[in-house]
């Protein structure tokens, strides 16, 4: 009864949540709750197996079912969800866009396995089998690998986890401590899921490399550090069931215990999942609230205001201010006029002393006024004039003091107070003056009025009034301009205020709208919390709405599989040993015999030195074989198989891997000599700085860098790349004291110490490269084996080192592990190999699938080989030579191992036949030239004296003609064609990089990264952009590196083509002219202009399109950002492309100039040697019988050698 009540309560809770989310049109959660409702109704208990692809998930389910139901393979098999239940025999396929189809028994299991691999069209596959050992209502679920290169696989897995009650997370032994595992398990635990970790394939463990206890302790500690502790942990091997550490029995026992009490676990799981769904919704809504607040804050900030301001009050205050200012403007000019009038009225222009001067003037103009007796008329006029002048001057002085000096400051003051500055206005105010003329004063005098005290006062007032009126009138133009400027100022101010008023209104409306939104969202959160706590139930819920069944599948009978056969794989060339294959030692013997045959003939002495130099070079020649592959691909174990001894230790850390060279012993360096090249202090500082930069730290010195390392503390927030750099920095900190005195030195250590410098992280992080001189079958062939750092090394220098080896090595070996996907680093390296593969004269690449002994049968091995082959084709590597083998088995069984022997036969054939032929052919070219010269000598020796004299005279003309032909060569058309080729190649580089832009964007901006708080999302958004720029920059640099090889090959081909034309012309002059082969100077390392070195403001607009993860990935924000970013990215790449093109053009212009100089010098030297030999042949007596003897010797050598072209044909 209690159980029923609990179940009924859970049903009501589900229905309430269903109604809640349906009311909010949340289709995704509605569907998930419907899934949970059907799950609860049908009492379906689901156990899911998640984890790495090819970790053994499908195999484990097959073992648990005692039936080969699911495809199990080292390549991705389950590209969709596969559920297995007990019941009537059938298989139901649920398509993404079509109706489901049920295939009734009997059907071909191989066909079902092929369906399992079709993740594009198929969503789920349900398998029902009567033979199942599962209890009723229990289903096992197989999921796609979460580390698959296909994003759809990860999405398919994550989309079904809400239906899962218990998760067994399966990882393979080699990749248990990957960030993907930590992050996924942590996420599951946060969702309240029951998670068990299964570390499968422990049969790969090698106790001699690491004890099992150390391994398990490391695994448990790592998951604890990530806050990702599972509910339990098992270590299993499905290949070796009798493995002493195998805990598969415990896995089965744990499952059986669950099955006994599955109903209780089921209810708890549904309850936890529902709680997690609601919690996820609450977080999402809380994020929306924070986002709305931030958007409001940003919007108000753009308006120049703040959320805290009282916008309604501010609107009212602004309106009142506008009215007040309008009123002020209306009386502005009148107020200044009143001030000036008041100032004028109060001005005392005619005080007593000035009035007296006025009286004197008035008296002088009276009719009866006369001065003196003689010449009185003239004197009277003079006095009148003087008195008028005195009066006017007094008035002017008073006017300036009483009016001008007061009105001018007043106008200045008003101008400053009103902030109405202009140079024109200042000039007018400064030029303000009241001009009083004598005529003005004369005109004020009234005629026919007697001079009385009363009139003098009246006249004085008239004069004062006249001056004051004139003073005011003089201000009118200034006041008019002030008013005009004030109106313009007011208009601008008013516009600003009206704009501000509009913004206040918008802000008020926005704030109100956001407030309502926040209130609604808060109500949603409260409602969701009530549902979560079981305090809110829907009244009379209709449970049937929730448990409606999906559409019924279409039933079909009979299903057959498509068979992959060996014939579908590319045909490999059959290796046949040449019966006339000569080694370098045999070639040296031939050269020695040639020298002996030529020594009796002085005319041929010029051949002796080149032959001896070639003998010396062949004696010292060695081949460089570069070994590539990702961390844990088994490079070191494969190298050991090549060497025939367990010589190289396995490095446990991908970040500090060193470059290891296995070289043939020399006189200076005996067998088992180990030379450790320690990095310089500068190199070490550079590496440390690059890692510290990941944490935002940019030290200025090594000491500062070491201090910063001590202060670094690991946090939960560290991402995968950061953790790798953190690990490197911690190793530096631990090993610095021991290694600090060895910077930039070469340490000679014993072979017993050698492993510690390779595998001990606190030592190896200081090592640049290690040379180990070791005698074995490989090095006895003159081979130097270079074990490079993994393609996923964090050391930026390793990328450049890798390309140099790709370019210069005689052969490349790429190793991938049998059941590992190609990592992103692998992919980029292989794409680079695809770019340059066809440039090389020989196909020098070999691809090895290591650990092929893990294959269950030949069909599985064939499947893996086909998968790797197709992947290589996708990366542009056509006709790859592919060899599945087992390094460990080869070490145990040696050359008797069939797979390794197949590789070794092909590889040694390449070394002994292809490479050796390239080296020895040039030696036999000298022998052939010497042989032809010997025949010439024989012919010339038989000439008569007269014929010899004629021939000598002719030779001088030949000499001049040959030199002239060489001198006329310019290489002008070749230079022009190189320029055209450069521009075309760089143009296509930009196109190819942008073709990958969208894929890079998807990898950089993905849901697994963009999560957390709004602030964290913004930080990670910039991190995503940085990663995108790094991807694009890396791809651009890789493309340019490949372009340098293409240009080198193209340029050399042009020069050799020109050489053939010149040679033909020279042979027309003298048919026996046969110069030594010309070697064109190699191009030096070129500068590469890198785009995207830093983020620019032009990217900000694109980033601003991001609101939140949901709208970004579910809406069209992602597409908009892709389009918005494209333009500035193209512009920056165009700029880098132009710089690169300019550099190439200048570089090859100089290269052509240097090559022409070198070529002409070499050809002229050949001409001189040719003429010298001819002259010597005509002037030096020789024994014909000796010539014939040497002729026979050289003929035999050439006949025996592979260089004999007729024999080859």
Secondary structure, DSSP 8 states (H G I E B T S, - for coil): -HHHHHHHHHHHHHHHHHHHHHHTT-HHHHHHHHHHHHHHHHT-EEEEEEESTTSSHHHHHHHHHTS--S---SS---SSEEEEEESSSEEEEEESSS--EEEESS--HHHHHHHHT-TTTEEEEEEEETT--S-TTEEEEE---TTSS-HHHHHHHHHTGGG-SEEEEEEEGGGTT-HHHHHHHHHHHHTT-EEEEEEE-GGG--TTTS-HHHHHHHHHHHHHHTT---SEEEE--SS-TT-TT--HHHHHHHHHHHHHTHHHHHHHHHHHHHHHHHHHHHHHHHHHHHHHHHHHHHHHHHTT--TTS-HHHHHHHHHHHHHHHHHHHHTHHHHHHHHHHHHHHT-----HHHHHHHHHHHHHTSTT----STTHHHHHHHHHHHHHHHHHHHHHHHHIIIIIHHHHHHHHHHHHHTT---HHHHHHHHT------HHHHHHH--TT----HHHHHHHHHHHHHHHHHHHHHHHHHHHHHHHHHHHHHHHHHHHHHHHHHHHHHHHHHHHHHHHHHHHHHHHHHHHHHHHHTT----TT--HHHHT------EEEE--------GGGS---------TT---HHHHHHHHHHHHHHHTT-GGGTHHHHHHHHHHHHHHH--EEEEEEE-TTSSHHHHHHHHHTS--S---S-SSS--EEEEE---SSS-TTEEEEEE--HHHHHHHHHHHHHTTT---SSHHHHHHHHHH----TT--HHHHHHHHHHHHHHHHHHHHGGGTT-EEEE-HHHHHHHHH-HHHHTTEEEEEEE--STTGGGTEEEEE---TT-S-HHHHHHHHHHHHH-SEEEEEEETT----HHHHHHHHHHHHHGGGSSS--EEEEEE-GGG-SSHHHHHHHHHHHHHHHHHTT-TT--EEE--HHHHHHHGGG-HHHHHHHHHHHHIIIIIIHHHHHHHHHHHHHHHHHHHHHHHHHHTS-HHHHHHHHHHHHHHHHHHHHHHHT---HHHHHHHHHHHHHHHHHHHHHHHHTHHHHHHHHS-TTTS-SSHHHHHHHHHHHHHHHHHHHHHHHHHHHHHHHHHHHHHHHHHHHHHHHHHHHHHHHH-TT------------------S-SS--GGGHHHHTT---HHHHHHSSHHHHHHHHHHHHHHHHHHHHHHHHHHHHHHHHHHHHHHHHHHHHHHHHHHHHHHHHHHHHHHHS---HHHHHHHHHHHHHHHHHSTT-HHHH-
